[in-house]
Amino acid sequence: MLNTFYSEFLGNSPRWFKNAIIAFLVACYPLTLLLGETVMGWAFIGMFIMTLALALKCYPLQSGGLLAIAVLAIGLTDPYTVWHEIQVNLGVIMLLVFMVSFIYFMQPLLIFIFGKILLKIKNKIVLSLMFSFSAAVLSAFLDALTVMAVLITVFVALYGVYEKVHSTMNVDYDDNEIKDRKQMGGETLEEFRAFLRSLVMHSAVGTALGGVCTQVGEPQNLLISEKMGWNFIQFATEMAHITIPTLIAGLLTVIVLEVTKKFGFGGQLDSGVRKILENYLHEEDAKRTKKETYALVVQGISGLLLIVALAMHIMQPGLIGLMLLVLVTAFTGITEEHRIGHAFEESLPFVSLLCIFFVIVGMIQDLKLFTPVIEWVLALPIEAQPKAFFLANGILSAISDNVFVATVYINEVKAQFDAGNISREHFDSLAVAINTGTNLPSVATPNGQAAFLFLLTSALAPAIRLGYMKMVWMALPYTVVLTIVGYIFQ
């Protein structure tokens, strides 16, 4: 029985990881009594980050969930705090549940559009710039998490095309580049994965580059703009002296990484794989029925409605997603419950993980783990505070969550302003530092941004072998560049 328990516990996770989780759970209460709550709080953060790092071996819901249960059991936070965090982030949860599910029904149109783009643009540098810049522009006017959901859907579909063709038929082209299925595996498969990984990471960082620019780009941006009393134009203007240089620096980094082929970038699309994708798309075009063409038109109209509704912020993104989910299914004849249910399979595991994450966030809040950093920054000379806030926000966001960090910091700074301790001009500069700090250096880890964490735990990540440490490594040059540029222009 014990052997069965150990072999089944946390699935195919490494043995040392299973031992570490068991030992930590068994020792957490006596260690809390011995070392104190603050030390154990940071220990739990470290263990939770480890569960994310092993995401390809064991989905973090189980290992992270055990840690969250332990946090609640020994009283490092309480269910009321966790519920409050969930309520505060209900907009993000609703977005994941309904917007991601709506995007699922947009797959045919997304494959049609991005497949054509991918095959027509053969220069990898131009292609990478296009994906990164497009992700930035869309994130600025829509929402970074929505853009990431679209990109994940596109790349999962493209990888699925390759995998389907490779696994079901022999390949033999006139140009003799590919002879059989075996040749399409091995190095060719890994090259295709490397190609997709590089495009995905360029795009992911692009969502951060655009998301920092406007009040609708990230959830914390809207919170900061409300505290400051800024409208859409004011917010963009206040941020422009930092966001424009970082956008330019980010796009230049794309070029440098693709030219040098460092940090896992520079992967090319193999000619054989390109042929597979071309044949597939041509076959799909040739056999497309009037009904399928009509569905593409409906999906296109739904996509335009999505852009307009999000850009105008007519209601919460999650409700927009629900509205469009109803429209696209109703007008394309998708009315069976089981067909609709499949659309939620990608988002609900991540929503569950996000709620587990809020336990850790609640612990950080209750134990006031970040308070010493805030007090230290506010004790610095006024002229040094914006740069210090930028760095402190970036580091803490990479550890925990940028929405939480921004909420804590802007509330503290607003309290200082209301008390008359700082001027309006200084208040504005600190708000800019908080927004850029939580959005730019936080690309260092998947913890920092919901879009990155969603990518890490999506179906795409294991398919293209994009693990936690791989994401950290590939994001490293961006982290360095964006942090330096953002710091200089504060």
C-alpha positions, -999 to +999 in steps of 0.1 A: +000+000+000+028+024+009+046+016-023+014+023-043+009+056-025+045+067-032+044+058-068+010+075-074+017+106-052+022+136-075+023+114-106+056+113-125+073+140-104+110+135-096+116+114-064+135+143-048+105+166-054+081+142-038+104+138-008+108+176-005+070+181-005+063+154+021+092+166+044+081+202+042+044+194+049+053+172+079+078+197+093+059+230+085+041+233+118+070+226+142+093+247+120+068+276+122+069+274+160+107+273+159+116+298+132+086+321+133+059+329+108+079+353+087+107+328+079+081+301+072+062+325+049+092+330+027+099+293+028+064+286+015+069+311-013+101+293-022+084+259-022+055+273-043+080+286-069+095+252-070+061+236-078+058+260-107+093+251-119+083+214-120+051+222-140+060+199-169+064+170-145+034+177-122+007+203-128+011+228-099-025+225-088-017+194-067+017+202-053+009+239-049-025+230-035-010+209-008+012+238+003-018+261+003-038+237+025-008+237+049-006+275+049-043+276+060-039+247+084-011+263+104-027+297+103-003+318+082-035+332+065-072+325+068-101+316+044-115+351+047-083+367+033-082+342+005-118+348-004-111+386-004-082+381-028-105+360-051-131+387-050-106+414-058-093+393-088-128+381-099-124+401-132-093+380-141-110+348-131-141+356-152-118+366-181-101+332-180-133+312-177-152+329-205-128+348-227-104+318-232-135+296-238-147+320-265-113+320-282-116+282-284-144+286-309-123+310-329-097+283-338-106+279-375-103+316-382-071+320-362-055+290-380-066+305-413-051+339-406-019+331-387-012+301-409-011+323-439+011+348-422+035+322-409+040+307-443+041+339-464+067+356-442+098+335-445+123+358-429+124+348-392+135+382-380+106+400-397+082+373-385+094+376-349+091+414-350+056+411-364+045+387-337+061+408-309+048+441-322+013+428-329+011+413-294+022+446-279-004+467-299-032+443-292-023+441-255-023+479-252-059+482-264-073+449-254-059+428-226-026+409-223-042+377-210-067+377-239-039+382-264-020+353-248-050+331-250-053+338-288-016+331-293-017+298-274-047+287-294-029+295-327+004+277-318-014+247-303-034+244-335-003+247-357+016+221-336-014+199-338-014+200-376+023+189-377+017+162-351-014+149-369+003+146-403+034+132-388+016+104-369-009+093-395+008+092-429+041+088-446+056+119-462+073+118-496+077+151-515+091+155-550+120+176-537+132+146-517+137+167-486+116+143-465+114+106-470+094+092-442+078+098-408+109+089-389+128+117-405+101+141-395+107+132-358+140+137-339+159+168-349+132+181-372+106+179-345+129+196-320+137+224-346+100+230-350+095+232-312+124+256-310+109+277-338+075+279-319+092+285-286+110+315-299+079+330-315+058+323-283+084+340-260+088+370-284+050+373-283+047+368-246+072+396-239+053+417-265+021+414-243+041+430-215+056+457-237+021+467-248+003+459-216+022+486-196+012+514-220-025+519-213-050+516-185-067+485-201-035+466-208-032+449-174-056+446-144-034+467-121-032+495-147-069+502-142-065+501-105-036+526-106-055+549-130-085+550-107-064+559-077-047+587-097-079+599-115-064+595-149-084+587-181-071+566-210-052+594-226-037+608-194-025+573-183-008+567-217+008+602-216+021+598-181+037+565-190+050+574-224+085+586-214+092+551-202+069+528-223+080+542-257+118+537-250+111+502-235+090+492-265+118+503-289+144+485-267+122+454-266+119+453-304+156+458-309+162+429-285+140+407-308+164+415-337+196+409-316+183+376-302+173+363-337+206+374-353+228+359-325+206+329-319+213+331-282+191+321-252+172+296-272+161+320-300+168+319-337+150+286-345+140+283-381+110+266-397+122+235-414+114+233-451+097+199-447+075+212-418+066+243-439+056+219-467+033+200-443+016+232-431+013+245-467-003+212-479-027+212-449-038+248-454-043+242-491-063+211-485-085+230-460-090+258-485-100+233-512-125+213-492-140+242-473-178+240-475-202+269-476-211+262-440-175+264-429-170+296-449-201+310-432-186+300-398-154+319-407-174+350-414-192+348-381-159+343-363-145+373-381-174+395-370-171+382-335-134+390-335-142+426-346-168+429-319-142+417-294-117+444-304-143+471-303-158+460-270-125+456-252-111+489-266-141+508-255-142+488-222-180+486-224-180+460-196-157+436-178-136+415-203-150+383-188-186+394-196-175+404-231-161+369-235-194+353-223-214+375-247-193+366-276-193+329-266-231+329-268-231+348-302-204+327-320-220+294-309-256+304-315-248+316-350-227+286-360-251+259-347-229+247-318-257+239-293-247+206-278-235+207-242-206+184-246-192+205-275-194+237-255-179+219-225-146+212-243-141+250-246-136+252-208-110+224-205-080+247-211-090+275-187-106+258-156-074+240-144-056+273-145-084+291-127-081+265-100-044+270-098-049+308-097-072+304-066-044+283-050-020+311-058-043+336-040-037+316-008+000+324-011-008+360-019-031+361+012-003+348+033+020+375+020-006+401+029-014+388+064+023+383+074+032+417+058+062+401+041+066+431+017+061+458+043+098+462+052+106+468+016+079+495+013+090+512+045+126+511+033+118+527+000+096+555+015+125+563+039+148+571+010+154+606-003+125+618-025+146+620-057+157+583-053+123+569-045+109+564-081+139+543-092+138+524-059+100+518-063+106+505-098+132+480-088+114+469-056+081+464-075+099+445-102+116+421-078+085+415-057+063+410-088+087+383-101+083+365-068+046+368-063+021+386-085+022+420-102-015+428-095-011+421-058+022+441-056+007+471-074-023+470-052-002+471-020+021+498-032-004+522-047-026+520-016+005+528+006+015+557-016-021+570-019-022+570+020+010+590+021-004+615-004-038+618+015-019+624+047+000+653+030+034+637+033+042+638-005+033+663-033+010+656-062+040+656-086+059+631-065+027+610-062+025+609-100+061+599-104+057+570-078+025+558-096+045+556-129+073+537-111+048+513-096+030+506-129+062+502-150+079+482-122+051+457-119+049+453-157+084+452-170+109+435-147+082+410-138+088+392-172+117+375-154+095+346-142+062+331-150+050+341-114+051+378-123+023+379-149-009+359-153-003+357-190+031+341-185+017+317-159-011+308-182+014+300-209+035+278-186+005+257-175-012+256-210-014+226-233+012+243-255+041+244-229+046+206-227+041+202-265+070+226-273+090+217-241+087+252-226+093+246-189+097+271-160+135+274-162+134+275-200+110+305-198+132+322-172+163+316-194+146+329-226+132+359-208+165+368-192+178+391-219+145+409-220+144+412-183+179+428-183+171+452-211+137+463-200+149+467-164+179+489-174+159+510-198+130+514-174+153+524-146+172+549-167+140+567-178+123+569-144 
